């Protein structure tokens, strides 16, 4: 018997949702949603290993938009079609909205480093978590 996700009964695809944001020079946050592998060992590790500068991080955000999964390059990312990034007026606004979302992890690039926040961990530099 098939389940709602089209797999055999008992086989389910789970997701760990996250938001990825970059703070620009004006203090605004440019952000995208990532559906799969949002935990620090997934999205977090990929951000630190492959998107670890402001230029590269911003390229990720504006280069494709919201995504199913994050890759090491834009070509490896699986983007939702025609689903662009969002801009928040401040980090506080971004975090306020994220606190009411279904995202389990929020990643922010500011001050030349990634920071991760979640409902299970305190705010921490991502390099300390992965």
N, C-alpha and C positions, 0 to 999 in steps of 0.2 A: 504494500500500500504506500502511496506517495504522500509526503508531508507537504505543507503549504509552500516550502521552498523548492519543491521539485525533486528532492532527494528521497531515498528510501527511508521508510519510517525508522526513527532512531538516529538518523544522521542529520545534524543541523549545522548550518554555517553561522557562527557567532561573530559579532563585531565589537571592537573596542573603539568607540568614537573619540575623535579629538579635534581640537581647533589649533591652527598654527597661525601665529601673528607676528608681524614685524613692525616695530615702532619707527616711524619716519622722523626726519629732523624737526618737524612741527609738533611732534608728540602724538600724532594720529597712529592708529593701529590698522594696518592692512592685513586682513585675515582670510583664511580659507578653512573649510571643513574637510576632514579626512575620515572616511568611514571605517576602514579596517586597520588593525594592528596599532592602535593609538597608544599602547603602553610604552613605557620608556625603553624597553629592550627592542621594540619595533620601530615606530616612528621616531622616538627619541634618539636611538642609536643612529638611524639614518640621517637625522638632522645634524648631529654632531660630526659624523664621518663625511658627509657630502654637501651640506648646506651651511657651513660654519663661518660665514662672513656676511656682513650686511648686504653686500652686492648680490651674493648668491641666494641668500634668503629672500630678498625682494624679488629676484628673478623667478624663484619658485612661486611666490604669491601671485605676481602679475602675469606670469607666463602661461598659466593654465586654468587657474580657478579651483573650485571645489573638486574633490577627488575621491575616488573609491580607495585608491592605495597610493602610497608614496614610494618613489624609486630614487635611485642614486642620481639620475639625470631626468630632465623634463620628458625625454622620450620614454623612460621607464615608468613614469607616473601614469596612473590610469585616471584621467580626468572625466568628470561628468560633462556631457556636451552642453555648450552655451550656459555654463553655470559659473559666473565670474566671482571674483573676490569681493569682500565687503570692507568698508572703511568705517572705523569707529573714531569718534572725536578724541578719545583719550584712553589710556590704559584702564582707568577706573570704569569708564563706560563699557569697555570690552569685557572686563572681568565681571561686572554687574550682570550683563546679559548672559555671559557664559555660566554664571552660578545657577541660572534657571534653565539651562539647556540639558540635553541628554548626553553631552560630551563628558567623558570620564577624565580626560586629561586636556590641559591647555598648555601650549608651548608659546613662549614669547621670546623673540630675539630683540634685545636691547642692551646697550652698553657693551657691545661686542661679545655677547654670550647668550646662549639659550637658557631659559629658565622654564621649569616645568611646575605646574600646579595641578592638583587633583583633589578629589574628595577623600582620598585615602592617605595622601602625603602632604607634608608642609611644603611651602614654597622652597625650592632649592635650585642652585645652578645645576643644569642637566648633567654636566661632567661628573658631578658627585653621585648621580643616581644611576647612570648607565655604566 
